[in-house]
Amino acid sequence: MKTVSVVGPKKSGKTTLVEAMVRSLKKHGRVGTIKNMPDHPVEDRGDTKRHFDAGAEVVVGVGQDGVLFKVARGGGFEQALEELRSNGVQYAIVEGFKRSDLPKIVLGGIEVSNSIRAVNASPPFDGDLIEELVGLLISLPEL
């Protein structure tokens, strides 16, 4: 599974960027997302619903109550990645988890490890930028 994380400060456009990438990426294979929600209850609405509505096959929310896989709870980030793998996801986009070892697309000029592309734009994002970011994800090695 090829995986990238989209990171940045609150209100920097992370969810909007993930939605656009999912819409573009789904023509290349099965897409899943993971949303980091450390200060929120895990529920089947809000940003995780936006990921699903954009076309992600599997959406996992990781928050204060554990992990949401549609309706089941429990586990953490590694279990969330495994849930995507076990559902045949080929491309995973993780929103958040800036301290992870994943390759990252960075919004808002924050400093993180493993940055593969800084995005110095805000929504709405240009179609050429989305295609470039999708191409970066497609070119990554399998995790």
Secondary structure by P-SEA (a helix, b strand, c coil): cbbbbbbbccccaaaaaaaaaaaaaccccbbbbbbbbcccccccccaaaaaaaacccbbbbbcccccccccbbbbcaaaaaaaaaaacccbbbbccccccccccccccccccccccccccccccccaaaaaaaaaaaaacccc
